[in-house]
Amino acid sequence: MGIFDGLKDKASELLQTATEKVTEATGVDLSGVTDQATEHAEGLTDQAQGLGETAQDHANTAGDQLADATGIEVPTEGLTDQATDKFNDLTGR
């Protein structure tokens, strides 16, 4: 599970809980709002993952250019995975 999937899941969980509490307190069913918010969160997750992949590509290119210019190898592989692992460590996932 990627870092953005973890954030999306947590946001969906919190939204669902809040929706249930509002429904209990007011009797107003907000499930449609929850569904729309979840769909938007999924779209944002996809965009964020795309941006993460683009950032990884740029890091790889910069690392390759540095190595070509100086002979110094800079490890750039798996930055997204490293960020995901760090996120999971911090959140206990």
C-alpha positions as CSV (number, residue, x, y, z in Angstrom):
1,M,0.0,0.0,0.0
2,G,1.4,3.4,-1.0
3,I,1.7,6.4,1.2
4,F,-1.2,8.1,-0.7
5,D,-3.4,5.0,-0.4
6,G,-2.8,5.1,3.4
7,L,-3.8,8.7,3.6
8,K,-6.9,8.1,1.5
9,D,-8.0,5.2,3.6
10,K,-7.6,7.1,6.8
11,A,-9.5,10.1,5.4
12,S,-12.3,7.9,4.2
13,E,-12.5,6.2,7.6
14,L,-12.6,9.5,9.4
15,L,-15.3,10.9,7.1
16,Q,-17.4,7.8,7.5
17,T,-17.2,8.0,11.2
18,A,-18.1,11.7,11.2
19,T,-21.0,11.0,8.8
20,E,-22.4,8.3,11.1
21,K,-22.2,10.7,14.1
22,V,-24.0,13.5,12.2
23,T,-26.7,11.0,11.1
24,E,-27.1,9.8,14.7
25,A,-27.3,13.3,16.1
26,T,-29.6,14.9,13.4
27,G,-31.3,12.1,11.6
28,V,-30.0,13.5,8.3
29,D,-28.5,10.9,6.0
30,L,-25.3,12.2,4.5
31,S,-24.1,9.0,2.8
32,G,-24.3,10.6,-0.6
33,V,-21.9,13.3,0.6
34,T,-19.5,10.6,1.9
35,D,-19.6,8.7,-1.4
36,Q,-18.7,11.9,-3.3
37,A,-15.9,12.8,-0.9
38,T,-14.5,9.3,-1.2
39,E,-14.6,9.5,-5.0
40,H,-12.7,12.8,-4.9
41,A,-10.2,11.4,-2.5
42,E,-9.5,8.5,-4.8
43,G,-9.0,10.9,-7.7
44,L,-6.6,12.9,-5.6
45,T,-4.8,9.7,-4.6
46,D,-4.3,8.8,-8.3
47,Q,-2.9,12.3,-9.0
48,A,-0.6,12.2,-6.0
49,Q,0.7,8.8,-7.1
50,G,1.4,10.2,-10.5
51,L,3.3,13.1,-9.1
52,G,5.3,10.7,-6.9
53,E,6.2,8.7,-10.0
54,T,7.2,11.9,-11.8
55,A,9.3,13.0,-8.9
56,Q,11.0,9.6,-8.9
57,D,11.7,9.9,-12.6
58,H,13.3,13.4,-12.1
59,A,15.4,12.1,-9.2
60,N,16.7,9.2,-11.4
61,T,17.5,11.6,-14.2
62,A,19.3,14.0,-11.8
63,G,21.2,11.1,-10.3
64,D,22.3,9.8,-13.7
65,Q,23.4,13.3,-14.8
66,L,25.4,13.8,-11.6
67,A,27.1,10.4,-12.1
68,D,27.9,11.2,-15.7
69,A,29.3,14.6,-14.8
70,T,31.2,13.8,-11.7
71,G,31.5,10.0,-11.5
72,I,29.7,10.1,-8.2
73,E,26.9,7.6,-7.9
74,V,23.9,8.8,-5.9
75,P,21.3,6.3,-4.9
76,T,17.9,7.5,-6.2
77,E,16.0,4.3,-6.6
78,G,12.9,3.6,-4.5
79,L,12.3,7.0,-3.1
80,T,8.6,6.6,-3.2
81,D,8.9,3.2,-1.4
82,Q,11.2,4.8,1.2
83,A,8.6,7.6,1.8
84,T,5.9,5.0,2.1
85,D,7.9,2.9,4.6
86,K,8.6,6.1,6.7
87,F,4.9,7.0,6.6
88,N,3.9,3.5,7.8
89,D,6.5,3.7,10.6
90,L,5.2,7.0,11.7
91,T,1.5,6.0,11.6
92,G,1.9,2.5,12.8
93,R,0.5,1.0,9.6
